[in-house]
Structure formats: C-alpha cells, structure tokens
Amino acid sequence: MKRIIYILSLCFTLGLSSCNDYLTVNSPDQLTSASFWRSKQDVESALASAYSQMYMMQYSDDEWSFSEVKWPVEGYRGDDVNMGNDAMNYPNWVDLYNFTYTNGNSQFSMYWSGCYRGISYANQIIAKLDEVPEATLNATDRAHLLAEAKFLRGYYHMMLLLNWENIVIRDSYITSGEASALDKALATRPEAWDFIIKDLTDATTLPQSYDADNVGRATSGAAYAYLGWAYLTRASEESAQKTQYLTSAVDAFNKVTGYTLEKNFAGLFNGSMKNNKESIFEMQFSLSDANGALYRTQLHRWTGCAELMGWDEILPSNALMKAFMEEGQTATTGLYDSRLYQSVFYQCDYFNDGTGKVYGKNYDDWFNTDGKAYNRPAFRKLMPATIEGLELDESDINIPLMRYANVMLMKAEALNGLGRPTDAIPLINQVRSVHGDMPAMKGTDATAVQSQIEHERMIEFPLENLRWYDLRRWGKTDAALKAARRTGFDNSKLFYPTPQTELNANPLAK
C-alpha cells in the first residue's frame, strides 16, 4: 500500500527540498519488517512519522485542529491569556479555561493520544533498527537515528508528564499481536523522570546542527535544553535532591552552545526569521502543497482577534498587560518594555503614529465601530508579518518550541536556586537588554532575582505555553489565578486527570 502522507508530509521535519525522496515511500505502519526496514531512508521515513505527532494531535488532515488542541490544552489554564468571543462556543475549551473539565475532555484526550502515537513510532524505530542491514545503514547513521528516536520518545513523555501527574511509561514497541501489553500501570513521577532523563541524556550525542535539507530535526542543543528543563522541574518536586537536580540542570544548560539572542523579537514569531540563531527546536511549516503534502496551518486565524480577520479564540489577559507595563516607560526607547509592542497590538501612540504599524494602518483604524475607536489588546505574536500574509487563508509560521532565551532564564533560575544570584543576574539582564531594550534589573539578592525571573518569563513567553509549568514549579499557581480573577481552580487541578480513553483501553491505569 502506498501512502502520500502520514498525518502530515513525511518531509515535514526533514527538509522541504528532500520531499521527493520521502513522499512516495511505503508507510511503516502498513508493512512487514521484511519489506520495510531495509535502509536508512526507511528509518528516516518512520522517524518523520514520529515527528508528525507534534503537529496533528488527532487523526485528521484539517489545518486548524493543531491549534485547537495545542493551545487550549497547554495555554488556556494560564493567567496570561483570556478566551476570545468565539472560543466560548466550544464547551470543551471553556471547561479547560474554567477548570470544570472531566476526564472525558476531548482536547486533552487527543493531546494524550497524539503523544503516545509519537512514542509508539519512536519505539518502533528503536526496536527495528537492528534489523536494517549494515550494508544500507552504517554504524554512525544507526547511532544518530537511535539518538533521534530517543529524543522524541523522551520529548513526548516529558510533555505528558508536564500535564499529567502520572503517566504510563511506554518503553517498548507493541504489535497488534501483543494487545495485552497495553495493560500497564501508571508510573510514579520519579520513575517517569528517570526514564525521560535517560532518553534525553542518550540523545545528547545528536549533531549540533544539520544541513539545509534537514532543518527542524532535533540537535544536541535541543536534547541538552530539554534535559535541563527536566532537571529544573524535578528539583521543584523532590526537595531532598533539589541541589543535585539544580546542579545537573546548570550542567545541561551549559552545554547548549552555538546559539545567541536575536534582536528582532517580533521576527522570531511572524515567519520572517525561520530557524534563526536563537531557535533551538522549532516546528517547521510551509505553504507548499506539492504532491498533496500538508504542512501549513490556520494558526493566524486561531490566534488572531476578530478585528484582524481572526476567529477570536485567544487574547492577552489584563494580568499580562499589567506585567508588560509594570516597570513603566523605562526602556532605552523611552517606551515600555519593547516586548510589549512586539507581542501585542493595543491602543496607544506607538500603534497610532500614522506609520501603519498595524498591517499598514493605525490601530484605531482596525479597532473601530461606527467611527469610534476602542482599546482591545490582541496578540501580535504568531501573527503574519505583512498584510499579504494576514489575508491568506493559510499560514506557514514556524512555532518555536525551545528558544535560547528560555535556556538562559531557566539557567538563571537554577543558579539562583543554588545560592548564586550574582551569576544569574547577567543572564537576566542580557535577555532584558536584547529583547526588551530594558535597563539592568534592580536588586542583587536571591529574592529579587527570583522575582525578576518570574517577571521576565511572563512577558517573554506568552503564547509559547510555558506559563502553567512555570507557575506550578514556583508553587504560585493558585495565587496567580486568584490575582487574575480566574475561578474554578484548586490544587487538585494542577494536573489533568487520566483520560477516560486510556482507562477504557488500559484498566491498570486506574
């Protein structure tokens, strides 16, 4: 059986110029080992299927379900966003925002199953690599592909563990004749962290970079960055070993090399600076539909407000706007922190200066009813750079999953936790200066440094879906949501419940 795509194009993450090599191969889930695991190309085809589960969290070929799963599940719980008007029409999204969900929620059930499909593909590669003849796969490439599969398996398990308190560790490939192997108990969090850390550590042997045909594949930098994040999170959960894990986090972050901050903050998110020198791990998109491939989205419609041709699903919260303006107009530009203007459109002199900063017009020209302008903050982040891009029905904006700024601020947090605030401050100030045009932070003790880190992370990463994990790591989820007047939360909602779909298929998960 021939398949043109598996969920998304096989070349999706392996480089667009190599599409012809991958689009006509046989799908690994439809063939026997004897007819598929024959060469490096076969393994890379299977690997592309594993990558594809980051893009589509359900069995579908539409262009909006990616947004409808990822952002409601990862982002709606945070105090930095509000639901848009149209989002109120979807009860399962509303339940996520209001913390009224049950374990039957469709969105996080699709997220859960999507991660496990990615894990299954990775496990298949790990299990079958030894079957590929040496004549068609040399030892160096074999080790590389194994490390890449380990990275993806660790990545998917980590995303699950960040959202669920207990998960099932899937460490082997299960065939259709081994259905009973699906019955497996939930692991403890330490067990899950041990497994994730081992996979990510094994993946640190990946190359530091790739050629242009392979942009988007995991690198050693990505492995070390996620490894550091795993250690940092674990340090907040296991106080008896906090120092050990923070030290391991710093060690991992120190090995994320070859990256630097980009001055053009808006360009990181609007499609104009794909795979830039700050990007460590980035989801690849393209408007090309050659040979029936699908690697484009309607994210700009989902992110965009109604006034800017969007569907009005997500908006900046008042808490986020307050954080952006917290330090006043103290930037070297004489304005607020520059990340405000690069992340959000709102009514102000900057966007109403007659130079067309909002898609060729003033803000008040867009946000206007019957000649009366109004202020309704809307995300600029993850929106197209130009009016031409805004008017297109589809988007090819890449999604940064791990940026160097994130590594720097996580490293600062780990250093501060080890009692080294003076080592953390230069990292914070570099992010403030390059991205925010802001002066050096005030204060030098550990309390001041932690407070500044918390401030920086809120305004640096909106729509990058890190806020919930940050708040939980700091033990400040309840306080932040109360301050944002978000109701329905209690500490029993720090994690999602095991999806009913898993309980139905795996009775040991109860």
C-alpha angles and dihedrals in degrees: 000000000000122000125190095202138009105218086310131009115300089229090054095108100015098070129285095241090063095055095113090059094056110029098077101042123113117264113252093223091059100049139068122249091251093057099038117031095069108115150006089269091058091052092048090050090054089046090055088056089054091051091047093070090073088064105044119034094190141034099276141109097212122119101228106049091081089064094039092059106033101047100040091047098042102026115029094075094062126097091230097074141051127202115256123233096264093048089067088071092069112074095195090056092046090052090055092050094045096040090238095121126129127208088268093069107139097212100056090037088060091046090052094048092044091055091048092049088055089049091050092053090048091049090050091055093047091049097045103040092092090058093062109098117250089232091067100033121040123210095256094053091043091055091046094051091047091052091049092051089048090052092053093046090050092045094053093045090050094051088051093049091050089058103033127047093219129022139177113257107224105195102156139051112255119206126205089260092058100059092141089065088070088073103091133143125244113267124233115253093251089052091050093047091050090054095046093046091050092051094046091046090052088051094057088087089073117115119271092235144357138220121266093270092061104042112146098039119125116269135194086261091058091047093051092044094053091042090055091048090051092052092045092052093045090051089061091052103043108046095179090065098031096120092048093051095044090051090050089049092054091047091053094046090050088062094056095099138159096049133105138179119272118226094212097076095174091052091062090070110027101068097255097103107038117179092002127175092271094052115099100168121008135172110238123226135173137178090225114116097182113160091001095298119159118207103133131091143196091235092132089059091049094046096039123090121236092258090059097049093270133129094244100237104139135023138177112269126233087247090058094047090050091051092051090054097037097106094044127227094325100127118119086251090063089245137092120291106310091232088071093064093041093050105036139035111216140152109281141115091268093063094036100052096111096250096107099247092160103064094308097317142075118270090246091057091061099036099052136118121192091340094310117115121213138186116249112154113221133179119268090177114099090014122121119271096230141040088244090059092045092054094052114098091223134047135211098190111144117232116229108220097174125019130183090242088062091051091049094051093043089050090050089051092050093047091049090049088055091056095259104119093150089061091049098051098071090054092052093046093050092056091045093050100044100039103025105029084228129150123247116293121261122241132038109212126096094259093053092046094051090048091051092048090053090050094047094049093052094054097034098055114035112147089016087095099231099116098088094050090047094051093048092048090053094044091238104112097109095045093048094049092047090050088052090049092242111154133195097054126121130158092268085071096059086106135027119254119251105276116255089233089064093046090051093052098036116037091183089066092074 
